[in-house]
Amino acid sequence: MIGFFLKKAFFDGWDNLITLAILNIGFIILLLAFLTIPRFLISIPAGAIAVIVVLIYLLHMYAGGVSVFTLDLIGGKAPELRQLVPAVISMWKVSFIFGTISSFQSIVLIVGFPFYLTMGGLVGLTAASILFWFSIFWWFVTLWLFPVKAQLDNSIKGIIKKSLFICFDNPGFTLFLGIYTVFNVILSGITAFLIPGMSAVLLSHQIALKLRMYKYEYIEKNPGKSRKSIPWDALLIDEREKTGQRTLKGMIFPWKE
């Protein structure tokens, strides 16, 4: 299943390369804002923190909209860029809550983590470790939040509950998805985050949940079957046919195929 996920994520990203690059411009602008605006307020710490919090909210709002937009891309649709605004609006609640949690988490890490480390001793080290690993755990859960909202549930409680369930029920794949996400972010640095960029990362998260849902459809239809032996080859037949087989020449020069 992981092999096909990588293949589909690459092909869908390639097919929508220009659209994803345009969407990435928004992320690049926000990144530049993070790197520059707070510096002008360095003498006003409260003002700098306020600006950072606002930018975190804007980042999550934009990311939520892009995530919904990419769901249409993997569905074979060709959404227009003007549909991004309705997509942002449709995700504003979960984006706002996600942004609130991220803002709080950032402040706690910036203030709390150094404090516990400087405290020293077993208590300080334990508290710092708990804070660190809880933050890592929450980050893995967040990989599923936007896809779950876009594909499965509209209620905040349901989104968080289902994201937690998918994370716990698929620990190996969630770990892989996290590593894949970090790899793509690092790779994006080569092109100043234009390609593949965060839009491609969000697209891969939508693909991950879409493919993972075949597992739960199979379990629902076959309640007596083992959850450890999911027949992925059979479940992904239609998806493999839609994705098809491609050559490097055909991807770069499709008119010569």
C-alpha positions, 0 to 999 in steps of 0.5 A: 500500500505504501508503494502505491501511495508514493506512486499516486502522490508523485503522479497526482503532484506531477499532473497538477504541478503548476497549480500546486506551485501557484498555491505554494506562493501563498505559503511562501508569502506567509513564510516570508512574513514569519521571517521578517515582520516580527523582526521589526517588533523585536523591541516590542515583545508583546507585539511580536508575539501577537503578530506571530499568533496572527500569522499562525492563524492565517497559515492554518486558514490558508492550509485548510483551504488548500487541503480542500482544494487538493482533494478535488485535484486527486478526484480528477477534477480541475477546480479553478483558483477562485474556488480557493476562497470558498474552500478556506471558508468551508474549513475556517472552524477546524482551521481556527481551532487548529491554529489556536492549539498550535499557537498555545503549543508554540508558546508553551514550547518556547517558554516551557521547554527551556524553563524545564530544561534549566530547572534541571534534575529529574523533575525538570527533565521529565517535564521537558520530555513529556512536553516534547513527546506530547508535541510530537504525538499531537503533530502526528495527529494533525496530519489527519485533521484536514483530510478527515474534515474534508472527507469524513466529518464536519463536527469538531468533536468528530474530526478530532476523535476520528483523527485520533482513532486513525492515528492510533489504528495506523501507527506504522503508516502514520509514522511513515506519513510523518517522515514523508512529510518532513522529507518533502518539506526539506526537499522543498527548501531546494526550490525555495518551497515552490516545488513540491511545497506545502500544497503537495504535502497537503495533497499527499495527506488527502491521498493517504486518507482516501487510500486508508479508507479502503481498509475500513470499507473492507473491515465493515463489509467483512467483520470476521476478517483479520485486521492485520491481513488487509488485501490491499492489492485487491482493494486498490485495483480501481485506483491502480487503473486510474493511475495507470502506468507511465514512463519518464519520457511520457511524463515530460513529453506526453505528446510523444507517447 
